[in-house]
């Protein structure tokens, strides 16, 4: 290993998936930006993963093996503490990067206005049925980021979006604001809200998709299934960071998608009351809430992927290029400016 600190440290938590994590590591080592190190944090004893990583044979790769499992947030925090670079990028073990990912993001970071920029990017959401780009739009000037990341403009999520594997941030910021250990879902949303509550932090997006997000919905992940009450308690603790519109959107969409499989009338009433008491629901919040409780999750996913696939096909077939004013057209960066008086900004559920 070189004695000189690299430009970027890449942190990958993993457990029990040697084939997937080696794919993720190789996508990092294939980056056009080569001044990097890869820190794979193995979340508990895992001999097969250790052997698979040792076979890669690149001195930019370091493996940290934890004596017991502590979950993905803890593994990420351990990796960040071990990072030697001034910038850290996060990657989930079942995702992969396109070759220009780090080069594009580092250029955006160099030109960012905020001292501590979080640089995210679009991704290719690859499911068993379709592939489409998320987020579907980028933040508008002056738009509160809690609303950008949570409000829907239609029945499907993904208008505004951030996902762990897209994040590049100063290592100092990731140490100042660690991931919440024990939080089983919405980890990147929680981290982004808390990080953006700091005055020197802002969010910048690369307009092009630079990550492949593999959505194999039947595959176990390092995160765990959780009861909806835990996530509602998290949301209630986070309420000071959100606008009222954002709070209603998360309650009626994200938390409701976790509660709806219970078919509990009490849960239905609790979440509707919470959203109306502490939030400001809009028409799409009520429509999303209704379809989440009335349509089974698998049917919703199939409908979503089919509709978005058709929309993507129509756009690809359009003869005229999109104008530069189109909010979904490619452009080098979109800084998401703070709204005065907004206390905090910042993955939104399926």
KAURUR-V842608 format. One line per field, one symbol per residue. phi: phi as a letter, one per 20 degrees, with the letter a starting at -180 (. if undefined). psi: psi as a letter, one per 20 degrees, with the letter a starting at -180 (. if undefined). Layout:
# KAURUR-V842608
phi: ???
psi: ???
This chain:
# KAURUR-V842608
phi: .ffefffcdddcebamcffffffffffffeffedebcddedeeogafffgffffffmcfeeccddefbfcnfgffffffffefdefccddbffddbdegegfffffffffeffffceeddbfceeddfdacbecffbdfegmfgfffgecfddbedfofdabcgfeecbgggffefcffffnfeclfffgffgffffefedbdcdefefccdeedefeefcfecfbeffffffffffegfedfffffffffedffffeegfflefffgfffffffffdccfdgfffffgfffeedggffgfffgffffffffffffeffeffffeffdffbfacfdffegnffacq.dfe
psi: pqipprhppppoqrpkmhgghhggghhgijqhoimrqpopoomrpngggggghhihlpiipqpooqhrpjrgggggggghhipiqiqpqqpqijrqqqhjghgghhgghhjqhqhmppoarrrooorihrprpqqirrqqpipphhhgihqqjaiqrjgqqqqgiippqphgghhhnrqopiohrkghggggghgiiphjqrpppphqpjqooomnijpqrhrqqqqhhghghgghhihiiqrhgggggggifghhhhhhihkphggggghggghhgianqrghgggggghhhhpqghgggggghgghggghhghhiphpqqriipijqpqhqnpnqqppiohqa.pqr.
